[in-house]
Amino acid sequence: MKILYIAHTTDKGGGTIALLNLIDGIRQYHEVAVMLPSKHGWLKDELVQRNIQCYYAHYYLSIYSLGVIFHAQWWNVKAYLQFVYGTLKKIFFNHRAHNRLREVIADFQPAIVHCNCGPLAISINVCKKIHIPHVWHLREYQGADFHMVFMPTTKCFMKLIHQSGNYNISITKGVFNHFKLRPKVDQVIYDGVFDYDATPMPDEKRDKTILFVGRIEEAKGVMDLIEAFISFHQKHPDYQLKLVGGFSDIPYLNHCKSVVERNGLNAYIEFCGECSDIYIRMRKAKCCVVPSHFEGFGFITAEAMLNGCLVIGRNTSGTKEQMDRGVELTGSEIALRFTTQKELEHQLEVAVCNEYYDMRQRAFDVVVKSYTNTQLTSQLCRYYEWIVKREGQ
């Protein structure tokens, strides 16, 4: 069977890492190709190293360009014009991408087209017109609070994902319920985070470090963590906060840095940028904080647990589902939860005063049992086969 994947970006992130893990498993059983929005980037390089066939077209996420409006407000004429220009540009290039996708499908002849991201609609209508099954991987909740409103409307998106010929994969039960997906047609398939390894849980000596891994942006709750650490630092001046991750929202990054500088904590709060030694950092940190407001799945949560690092997670969305799944499987908590900034301050205090070996071990066991690439590949292959059989009837 031939599978054509549609990637939403070539940048390294949770979605593209998950896609690469997925492809590594599926290509053992099926022939795969990938359509990319750019000829440059981390994902493109990884695919080329694997000798995977790549196609290219310039396209964008199917969402309105709300970022400039949220930062500058509607009465800012320049921001309004940027919004209009950004929207028209997306319409133009995404229309051209439709035509390019027709050419790609004619060349590769896939049995299924699999779009890796929810707010990307360049493939669904093409597949419907030429009667090819379409799989839509829903990895996020979407919403105006993330500057993400589907084009042309959310109602249109809901209609698209529920139409015949389209099959949805949600990465959590929460996402499944959020979009009111169809129990007998769509599926929940958790991301594969790693290949199974029977190695015992890493339990190295811990540094006096609080770790954050992710993009430096408002949706990730970075400011809540910084402000909680400012209070925490008054009682624990020997601890440092390391913020590991890239950024695209420069005004928000500058705001975070200004708060740090205003409180005289430049020596204790470090913006590390993107790093290649994340697993090493997780194995040495006292804890890893996941303050994201609406995480779809939460790769970082699972990766921290895999590396024996205590997780302090916001009790919402994908992070909550992972913690709830831990309680369901083990009967006890596998992480420390918080909802408010005050609760986060308290959990930081608790974390540095305890080793939580048993909790970390339970978390490790849950991740090893739940989020392997082998499980992902097996579930996805069965789903593909079911789809092809169903469409052939």
Disulfide bonds with the S-S distance in Angstrom:
none
